[in-house]
Structures are given as structure tokens and as C-alpha cells.
């Protein structure tokens, strides 16, 4: 993990979740989101997740070469409590932003330990495991398609536990994670939590890339400022 402080001193924190096999530095190296967040006075908390998909745990079927990577339990039980003890997660002024599998992580964290955060933003996330029963990342962590996919770490099932504002964005031209994932999550949240503050962006030209994530990462910061 890496902590980056703004020059003027931080009154708020932004936890940045990377996508699958992206370095913790990728958000800052390939987009202007870190620079803009620092300008706005955010402390940046950059997490190294490797080939994690923010699963709750390592399972017997999890690929042996992936078992070394952090899980949602690592964040929930170790990382976040440690950061809180160090006063790096100011109450009511900590935000969560993730891309791709990191977007999935945003939703899972808000559902399970949302008390740490004021709001979250999930870009290009995968939320409905039934869309692709052969998804290599899901099969690599959870094993072949089974009842587990529906009952364990299913963001759509866990959506009922989310009570913090959420920004969602996805590109229609995304060839890696279909934009229907975000549409279905938004529909489920709107149905279950009609008073929950949601903002949805479906970009007809957006892909699964840092051109899209830079644009909507900036918009996510704007969303946080409006709360």
C-alpha cells in the first residue's frame, strides 16, 4: 500500500482500487485522476491487489498461483482497520473509487464495511456473475460455474446492504466487461433502495480503457464534491 499526501494537507481520503493485475500505481500513471484528487485536497491510498478479484476468501478451487493475492477479507479485517487506527480514514470524509474488478471491489466493500466510507464510485465493474458462466477470472477464483457463484460474493445479492451514495459508469463499447453489468446493478439498487443517491453514466463510445476511466474518474470526483 502507498499513501500520497496533498501539498496543502489532507482533510479527506480517497481509496483507489485497481483492476485485475494492475499495479497500485496504474491509476496515477495512466490517468490524471490522482493529480486532480491531490489538487482537491484528497489523501490518496493506493492498494496493491495483484490478481485479486476482491473475493471474500481463497477457496479450494482457487488457482494455486492466485492464492497469494489479497482478498476482500484482507481489506475488511486488516487493511482498513489499520488505516483507521492511523487516522488515515477520516470519518465521513473517505471515498472509494475502483475500475474494472476494482469497481466490483467498491460495491462489495460498501455492502460489507460501508461505515468506513462517505460514498463510492465503480467504473466498468462486473456485478452479475451469471452474465458469463465461463468467465476466466471467476472460474479461477471460485471454481467452475455453480451455486457458489450465486450465493457467495454476488454484488447483486449484496446490493441490499449498500446505504452510501454510489456513482456508476460503463462504456457500451467495453469488450472486456459488458455494460449490462452496471445496468443490472443500477436497476437492482434503484428497486431495492429508491431513496439511495445514485448517479449512472452509460457512455455509447466508452471502452475498457484509461481514456474512459480518466474521464469518469474525474466525474466521480465531481460527484463526491456534490454530496
Order of alpha helices (4+ residues) and beta strands (2+ residues): beta-beta-alpha-alpha-beta-alpha-beta-alpha-beta-alpha-alpha-alpha-beta-alpha-beta-alpha
